[in-house]
Amino acid sequence: MSPQEQMQKVIPLLFSTSWFKTNPNYINYLIIPKELVSLDVMGKQANAAVNWARTGSCNAIPNIIQPALIIVGSDDLLTQAANSLILAQRIFESWLVQIGDAAMY
């Protein structure tokens, strides 16, 4: 699969439906890599993300001692919304703000 075809399969996983309505020509201004990433590299990246969530900096979040404001859009991906709740629960004296009809692009 070409980098363009790969990009067209991945992009829908990263952005909300409303983003596509606002950015119908997204393919014209997103950077498309000249080479495909190998399955080996993609697998290593996925393993690194999983290991980080289990044993990495994620576990240090409760050590944050300053008040924190966590902002997430109501139309953000489900993982972003779930992660914002985890952050709010793990950071002492944090506030979580959910902005209606909004998403991170």
Secondary structure, 3 states (H helix, E strand, C coil): CCHHHHHHHHHHHHCCHHHHHHCCCHHHCCCCCCCCCCHHHHHHHHHHHHHHHHHCHHHHHHHCCCCEEEEEECCCCHHHHHHHHHHHHHCCCEEEEEECCCCCC
